[in-house]
Amino acid sequence: MRKIMIALLTFFSLASQAQSLQKGYRGMVDVGYCHYISQLAPSTFEITTSHGYQFNPYIFLGAGIGFDFTGKCEWGEVAGRPYNKRDSKVDIPVFFNARANFTKTKFSPFADVRIGTYVNNDGNIYANASIGCRYAINDIIGLSFAVGYEIRKVTVKQINMESGTKYNNYKSEFYYTDRPDQNVDGFVFKLGVDF
């Protein structure tokens, strides 16, 4: 039992050795998956990259760009047609990024916030807040895992009930119009590397 305790203490002391982030340029690349909890529930795989300045071992400020690969989705029904729908798309967010590391150890918990807009997708809002843990491989490179909450607004196609459905000889024609600012919120899981 004593040997196990000594081994555990040795492991934790080595694992918690200081691995301070160096002051200066820092880049990050993340891949993630967002599980949406809103009525409109597309699956989204995302890749983001942020670049900026590490002011001290605790504070990073920068900016980034991403690629959100969103699957096709539809919900609601009118005469066998989807009431709302959205084709699969690649949305491109640009954002400001702030990250706070809470310790200078090899395993460091952190909080990350990203706020921005989409280059496409009618310029709708993009916001992401997450918490996670960074593992320092050395003084420059680290790996991270984070869990967060993402707020997105997207433009969907919606049946226009006022002027959209016309009946001619028992044949109906459906007209869709754009509906901007549809909320799609969800939980995001990310793996990343920083350098």
C-alpha positions as CSV (number, residue, x, y, z in Angstrom):
1,M,0.0,0.0,0.0
2,R,2.9,2.3,0.8
3,K,4.5,1.8,-2.6
4,I,1.2,2.6,-4.3
5,M,0.9,5.8,-2.4
6,I,4.5,6.8,-3.2
7,A,3.8,6.0,-6.9
8,L,0.6,8.1,-6.9
9,L,2.3,11.0,-5.2
10,T,5.3,10.8,-7.7
11,F,2.9,10.7,-10.6
12,F,0.8,13.7,-9.5
13,S,3.9,15.8,-8.6
14,L,5.4,15.1,-12.1
15,A,2.0,15.7,-13.8
16,S,1.6,19.1,-12.0
17,Q,5.0,20.5,-12.8
18,A,4.9,24.0,-14.1
19,Q,4.4,24.3,-17.8
20,S,3.8,28.1,-18.1
21,L,2.5,29.4,-21.4
22,Q,5.1,31.7,-22.9
23,K,4.3,35.4,-23.5
24,G,3.9,36.2,-27.2
25,Y,2.1,34.8,-30.3
26,R,-0.1,31.8,-29.7
27,G,-2.3,29.8,-32.2
28,M,-5.0,27.2,-31.6
29,V,-6.8,24.7,-33.8
30,D,-10.0,22.9,-32.6
31,V,-12.2,20.3,-34.1
32,G,-15.7,19.8,-32.5
33,Y,-19.2,18.5,-32.7
34,C,-22.3,20.4,-31.7
35,H,-25.4,18.6,-30.4
36,Y,-28.3,21.0,-30.8
37,I,-31.2,21.1,-28.4
38,S,-33.4,23.5,-30.3
39,Q,-36.4,22.5,-32.4
40,L,-34.2,22.9,-35.5
41,A,-31.6,20.3,-34.7
42,P,-29.0,19.9,-37.5
43,S,-25.8,18.0,-36.8
44,T,-22.7,20.2,-37.0
45,F,-19.0,19.3,-37.3
46,E,-16.8,22.3,-36.9
47,I,-13.1,23.3,-37.4
48,T,-11.9,26.5,-35.9
49,T,-8.6,28.3,-35.6
50,S,-7.6,31.2,-33.4
51,H,-4.5,33.3,-33.4
52,G,-3.5,36.1,-31.0
53,Y,-1.3,37.1,-28.1
54,Q,-0.6,35.3,-24.8
55,F,-0.2,38.2,-22.3
56,N,1.0,36.0,-19.4
57,P,0.4,32.3,-18.4
58,Y,-3.2,33.1,-17.7
59,I,-4.7,35.4,-20.4
60,F,-5.0,35.0,-24.2
61,L,-6.8,37.4,-26.5
62,G,-7.1,36.8,-30.3
63,A,-9.4,36.4,-33.2
64,G,-10.3,33.4,-35.4
65,I,-12.2,31.8,-38.2
66,G,-14.1,28.6,-38.5
67,F,-15.9,26.2,-40.8
68,D,-19.2,24.7,-39.6
69,F,-20.3,21.8,-41.7
70,T,-24.1,21.6,-41.0
71,G,-26.3,18.8,-42.1
72,K,-29.7,19.1,-43.8
73,C,-32.6,19.5,-41.4
74,E,-36.4,20.1,-41.5
75,W,-39.2,20.2,-39.1
76,G,-43.0,20.8,-38.9
77,E,-45.3,19.7,-41.7
78,V,-47.9,21.2,-43.9
79,A,-49.7,18.8,-46.3
80,G,-46.8,16.4,-46.3
81,R,-44.2,19.2,-46.9
82,P,-41.7,20.5,-44.2
83,Y,-42.9,23.7,-42.7
84,N,-39.2,24.8,-42.1
85,K,-36.2,23.4,-43.8
86,R,-32.5,24.1,-44.4
87,D,-30.1,22.4,-46.8
88,S,-26.7,21.2,-45.7
89,K,-24.3,24.1,-45.7
90,V,-20.8,25.3,-44.7
91,D,-21.1,28.3,-42.5
92,I,-18.1,30.5,-41.8
93,P,-17.9,32.3,-38.5
94,V,-15.3,35.0,-37.7
95,F,-14.9,35.8,-34.0
96,F,-13.0,37.4,-31.1
97,N,-11.5,34.8,-28.7
98,A,-10.6,35.2,-25.0
99,R,-9.2,32.4,-22.9
100,A,-8.3,32.3,-19.3
101,N,-6.0,29.5,-17.9
102,F,-6.5,29.0,-14.1
103,T,-3.1,27.4,-13.3
104,K,0.4,27.2,-14.5
105,T,0.6,23.4,-14.2
106,K,0.9,20.7,-16.8
107,F,-2.9,20.0,-16.5
108,S,-4.5,23.5,-16.5
109,P,-8.3,24.1,-16.5
110,F,-9.5,27.0,-18.6
111,A,-12.5,29.0,-19.7
112,D,-12.9,30.1,-23.4
113,V,-15.3,32.6,-24.9
114,R,-15.8,33.3,-28.6
115,I,-18.2,36.0,-30.0
116,G,-18.6,36.9,-33.6
117,T,-20.7,36.7,-36.7
118,Y,-20.9,34.7,-39.9
119,V,-19.3,35.8,-43.2
120,N,-22.2,34.0,-44.9
121,N,-25.5,32.8,-43.3
122,D,-26.9,36.4,-43.5
123,G,-24.3,37.6,-41.0
124,N,-26.1,36.0,-38.1
125,I,-24.6,35.8,-34.6
126,Y,-22.1,33.2,-33.4
127,A,-21.2,32.8,-29.7
128,N,-19.5,30.0,-27.8
129,A,-18.6,29.6,-24.2
130,S,-16.7,26.6,-22.9
131,I,-14.7,25.1,-20.1
132,G,-12.0,22.5,-20.4
133,C,-8.5,21.3,-19.5
134,R,-5.2,21.8,-21.3
135,Y,-2.4,19.3,-21.1
136,A,1.1,20.8,-21.8
137,I,3.2,18.6,-23.9
138,N,6.1,21.0,-23.5
139,D,6.6,24.8,-23.0
140,I,5.1,25.5,-26.5
141,I,2.6,22.8,-27.5
142,G,-0.5,21.7,-25.6
143,L,-3.6,19.5,-26.1
144,S,-7.0,20.4,-24.9
145,F,-10.5,19.1,-24.4
146,A,-13.5,21.4,-23.8
147,V,-17.3,21.2,-23.3
148,G,-19.4,24.2,-23.9
149,Y,-22.6,25.9,-25.1
150,E,-23.0,27.4,-28.5
151,I,-25.5,29.9,-29.7
152,R,-26.1,30.2,-33.4
153,K,-28.7,32.0,-35.5
154,V,-29.4,30.6,-39.0
155,T,-31.6,31.5,-41.9
156,V,-34.1,28.8,-42.8
157,K,-36.7,28.4,-45.6
158,Q,-40.3,28.5,-44.3
159,I,-43.6,28.0,-46.0
160,N,-45.2,31.3,-46.6
161,M,-48.8,30.7,-45.4
162,E,-50.1,34.2,-46.4
163,S,-49.3,34.1,-50.1
164,G,-47.5,30.8,-50.5
165,T,-50.0,28.0,-51.0
166,K,-52.2,28.1,-54.0
167,Y,-54.7,25.5,-55.1
168,N,-55.4,24.9,-58.8
169,N,-57.4,21.9,-59.8
170,Y,-56.6,20.1,-56.5
171,K,-52.9,20.6,-57.1
172,S,-51.1,22.6,-54.5
173,E,-47.9,24.6,-55.0
174,F,-45.8,25.6,-52.0
175,Y,-43.7,28.7,-51.8
176,Y,-40.9,29.1,-49.3
177,T,-39.5,32.4,-48.1
178,D,-36.3,33.1,-46.0
179,R,-36.8,33.3,-42.2
180,P,-33.6,34.8,-40.7
181,D,-32.5,34.7,-37.0
182,Q,-33.7,31.1,-36.2
183,N,-32.0,30.0,-33.0
184,V,-30.0,26.8,-32.9
185,D,-28.4,26.4,-29.5
186,G,-26.6,23.3,-28.3
187,F,-23.7,21.7,-26.5
188,V,-20.4,21.5,-28.2
189,F,-17.5,19.1,-27.5
190,K,-14.0,20.1,-28.8
191,L,-10.5,18.7,-29.1
192,G,-7.7,21.1,-29.7
193,V,-4.0,21.8,-30.1
194,D,-2.2,25.0,-29.3
195,F,1.2,26.2,-30.3
